[in-house]
Amino acid sequence: MDPFFHAGLKDIAGRYDGFILDLWGVVHDGQAPYPGAVATLRRLRELGKRVLLLSNAPRPSGIVSSFLADMGVDERCYDFLVTSGDLVRAVLESGDGLPGRRCLMIGSDRDHGLLDGLDYTLAASPDAADFVLCCGLRDDEIAKLDGYLPLLRAAQACALPMICAKPDLTVMRGRRLVLCAGTLAAAFEEMGGRVRYYGKPHAAAYEACFKRLDLPQGRVLAIGDSLRTDVAGAIAAGIAVLLIPGGIHAEEWGLMPGELPQAAAIEVAFAAAGLRPSGVLAGLRW
């Protein structure tokens, strides 16, 4: 096999002491772990590797940890868990740069835990808010951007700043592509709105990882399924990164989970994105 393409981690794991792994699209598909993922995580830890799960989930890591445990990814699989929700929660706790305590939240009911125990008031409309906290879709019934444009326009007209707690544009839920907060935030910016992003590919997410891993960056490998967030973020942070092509890019490249793309097709995608990972990994398996 071309040394740029890897069927599993067995032959390259020895080069690294720490692993920063994306969750959705790498470890699981939103409903269940991918075949071999749990065994691979446990194998890495048995070898003394430090495993950190880095997710753009807009929820505190404690909530995400419980979600993972329910699908069989328990704490034997990793050493650390960092979420974009953790990063946003720290900002909300400090109030750093926020214009007030009235929050217009865009997201599902499960995202409200981000505000638990904090002195914020949920605003019912943009004219009653000081800022927007964008976590994603309100529910699965409003699955298109058009359904959010009137609310975004109203928030922009009120000059509300936005905190985006999930920079992803889309995510795979099973085999279905679902819009994320990053798509709403991008539309808001196009209207002239101001957005502060928390999570991959932004530097603060990787700084939080390095602080926990406490390893030389040359001994850390990132694994993700998104060129825009995982690959771009890791490259900017100065670490090696493997792309799993059967996640968020699967439909684009006509792949099923665990399949590798044709080299020519993926090189076109890399050139278009202006990004090239350190290699391509078929899936999170040993």
C-alpha positions in Angstrom: 0.0 0.0 0.0 1.1 3.5 -0.7 2.8 4.8 2.5 0.5 7.8 2.4 -2.5 5.5 2.9 -3.0 3.5 6.1 -5.4 0.6 6.6 -5.0 0.9 10.4 -2.8 2.4 13.2 -0.6 -0.6 13.9 2.3 0.3 11.8 2.5 4.0 12.7 1.3 4.2 16.4 4.9 3.7 17.6 5.9 7.1 16.1 3.6 9.0 18.5 3.0 9.2 22.3 -0.2 11.3 22.1 -3.3 11.1 19.9 -5.9 13.9 19.4 -9.0 12.3 18.0 -12.1 13.8 16.6 -15.3 12.1 17.7 -18.1 12.3 15.2 -16.9 10.8 11.9 -13.9 9.1 13.5 -15.0 7.3 16.7 -18.7 7.2 16.0 -21.4 8.2 13.5 -23.7 9.9 15.9 -25.5 6.7 16.7 -22.9 4.0 17.3 -19.1 3.5 17.3 -17.5 2.5 14.1 -16.3 -1.1 13.9 -13.0 -1.5 15.6 -12.9 2.0 17.1 -13.4 1.0 20.7 -10.9 -1.8 20.5 -8.3 0.6 18.9 -8.8 3.3 21.6 -8.2 0.7 24.3 -5.2 -0.7 22.5 -3.6 2.7 22.3 -4.0 3.1 26.0 -2.7 -0.4 26.8 0.4 0.7 24.9 0.8 3.7 27.2 -0.3 6.3 24.6 -2.2 9.4 25.8 -5.6 9.6 24.1 -7.4 12.9 23.9 -10.8 13.2 22.3 -11.4 16.6 20.8 -14.9 17.4 19.8 -16.7 20.4 18.4 -19.8 19.3 20.4 -21.4 22.5 21.9 -21.9 20.8 25.3 -19.7 20.5 28.3 -17.4 17.4 28.3 -19.3 15.8 31.2 -22.5 15.6 29.1 -20.5 14.3 26.1 -18.8 11.7 28.3 -22.2 10.3 29.4 -23.3 10.2 25.8 -20.2 8.3 24.8 -20.5 5.8 27.7 -24.1 5.0 26.6 -22.8 3.9 23.2 -19.9 1.9 24.7 -17.1 4.4 24.5 -16.3 4.5 28.2 -13.4 6.1 30.1 -11.2 3.1 29.5 -11.0 4.4 25.9 -9.4 7.8 26.6 -7.5 9.9 29.0 -8.9 13.4 28.2 -12.0 14.8 26.6 -12.1 18.5 25.4 -15.2 20.0 23.7 -15.9 23.3 22.2 -18.7 23.5 24.8 -15.9 23.5 27.5 -14.3 26.5 25.8 -17.5 28.4 25.5 -18.5 27.5 29.1 -15.2 29.1 30.3 -16.1 32.3 28.4 -19.6 32.4 29.8 -18.3 31.9 33.3 -15.9 34.8 33.0 -18.1 37.0 30.9 -15.0 37.9 28.9 -16.0 40.3 26.1 -19.7 39.7 26.5 -22.0 42.7 26.3 -24.5 41.5 28.8 -26.4 38.6 30.4 -29.3 38.2 28.1 -28.7 35.3 25.7 -30.6 34.4 22.5 -29.8 30.7 22.1 -30.1 28.9 18.8 -29.9 25.2 19.4 -31.7 22.1 20.7 -32.9 21.6 24.2 -29.9 19.4 24.9 -27.6 22.4 24.4 -29.1 24.3 27.3 -26.7 22.6 29.7 -24.1 25.0 28.5 -25.8 27.6 30.7 -26.6 25.5 33.7 -25.8 27.2 37.0 -24.8 30.5 35.3 -26.5 33.9 35.7 -27.9 34.3 32.2 -31.4 35.0 31.0 -32.7 33.2 27.9 -34.1 35.9 25.6 -37.2 35.1 23.5 -36.2 37.4 20.6 -33.2 39.3 19.3 -34.5 42.7 20.5 -34.5 41.3 24.1 -31.0 39.9 23.9 -27.4 41.1 24.4 -25.7 38.3 22.3 -26.5 35.2 20.3 -25.2 31.8 21.4 -25.4 29.5 18.4 -25.1 25.8 19.1 -26.8 24.4 16.0 -30.3 23.5 14.7 -33.2 24.0 17.0 -34.6 20.6 16.0 -34.5 18.1 13.2 -37.7 19.5 11.6 -35.9 22.7 10.6 -33.1 21.2 8.6 -32.4 23.9 6.0 -30.6 27.2 6.4 -33.6 29.1 5.0 -35.6 28.4 8.1 -33.1 30.4 10.2 -32.4 33.4 7.9 -35.2 35.6 9.4 -33.9 35.1 12.9 -30.3 35.8 11.8 -31.3 38.9 10.0 -33.2 40.2 13.0 -30.2 39.5 15.2 -27.9 41.3 12.8 -30.3 44.3 12.7 -30.0 44.5 16.5 -26.1 44.4 16.1 -25.9 41.4 18.4 -22.5 39.6 18.5 -22.6 35.8 18.1 -20.7 33.1 19.9 -20.5 30.0 17.7 -20.1 26.9 19.9 -19.7 24.4 17.0 -17.7 25.7 14.0 -18.6 22.6 11.8 -20.7 23.4 8.8 -22.2 19.9 8.7 -21.9 16.5 10.4 -22.9 13.0 9.5 -25.7 11.5 11.5 -25.7 7.8 10.4 -25.5 8.3 6.6 -27.4 11.6 6.7 -25.6 15.0 6.4 -27.0 17.5 9.0 -26.3 21.3 9.2 -24.3 22.6 12.1 -23.9 25.9 13.9 -20.9 26.8 11.6 -23.3 27.1 8.7 -25.6 29.5 10.6 -22.6 31.5 11.8 -21.2 31.8 8.2 -24.5 33.1 7.0 -24.6 35.6 9.9 -21.1 36.8 8.9 -22.2 37.2 5.3 -25.0 39.6 6.6 -22.3 41.6 8.4 -22.7 40.0 11.8 -19.8 39.5 14.2 -18.9 36.0 15.2 -16.5 34.5 17.8 -15.8 30.8 17.1 -14.8 28.2 19.7 -13.5 24.8 18.7 -11.6 23.3 15.8 -9.8 24.6 13.7 -9.1 27.5 16.0 -5.9 27.7 18.0 -7.5 27.8 21.5 -8.8 24.2 21.1 -5.4 22.8 20.4 -3.8 24.9 23.2 -6.2 23.2 25.6 -5.1 19.8 24.2 -1.4 20.4 24.5 -1.8 21.6 28.0 -3.4 18.3 29.0 -1.2 16.0 26.9 2.1 17.7 28.1 4.0 16.2 25.2 6.3 17.6 22.5 4.2 18.5 19.5 6.3 16.2 17.2 5.1 13.2 19.3 1.4 14.1 18.8 -0.8 12.8 16.0 -4.3 14.2 15.2 -7.0 12.1 13.4 -10.1 13.6 11.9 -12.6 13.4 9.1 -12.8 17.0 8.0 -10.4 19.0 5.9 -11.8 22.3 7.0 -11.7 21.7 10.8 -9.5 18.7 11.7 -6.8 18.9 9.1 -6.7 22.7 8.9 -6.6 23.0 12.7 -3.9 20.4 13.2 -1.6 21.8 10.5 -2.0 25.3 12.0 -1.1 23.9 15.4 2.1 22.3 14.0 1.2 18.6 14.4 0.8 15.6 12.1 -2.7 14.7 11.1 -4.4 11.7 9.4 -7.6 12.2 7.5 -10.4 9.6 7.6 -12.2 10.0 4.3 -15.3 8.0 5.0 -16.8 10.5 7.4 -18.0 14.0 6.5 -16.4 13.7 3.0 -17.8 10.2 2.3 -20.6 11.3 0.0 -18.4 13.8 -1.9 -15.9 11.0 -2.6 -18.5 8.2 -3.0 -17.2 6.2 -0.1 -18.6 4.0 2.6 -17.1 4.1 6.2 -13.7 2.2 6.1 -13.1 2.7 2.4 -10.1 4.5 1.0 -10.5 6.9 -2.0 -8.6 6.9 -5.3 -5.4 8.8 -4.9 -6.1 11.0 -7.9 -9.5 12.1 -6.6 -8.3 12.9 -3.2 -5.4 14.9 -4.5 -7.8 17.1 -6.4 -9.7 17.7 -3.1 -6.5 18.6 -1.3 -5.5 21.0 -4.0 -8.9 22.7 -3.9 -8.8 23.1 -0.1 -5.1 24.2 -0.1 -4.5 21.5 2.6 -2.6 18.3 2.7 -2.7 15.9 5.7 0.2 13.8 6.7 -1.7 10.7 5.5 -5.0 9.0 4.9 -6.4 6.5 7.4 -9.2 4.0 6.3 -10.8 4.1 9.7 -10.1 4.1 13.4 -8.9 0.5 13.7 -5.7 -1.3 14.6 
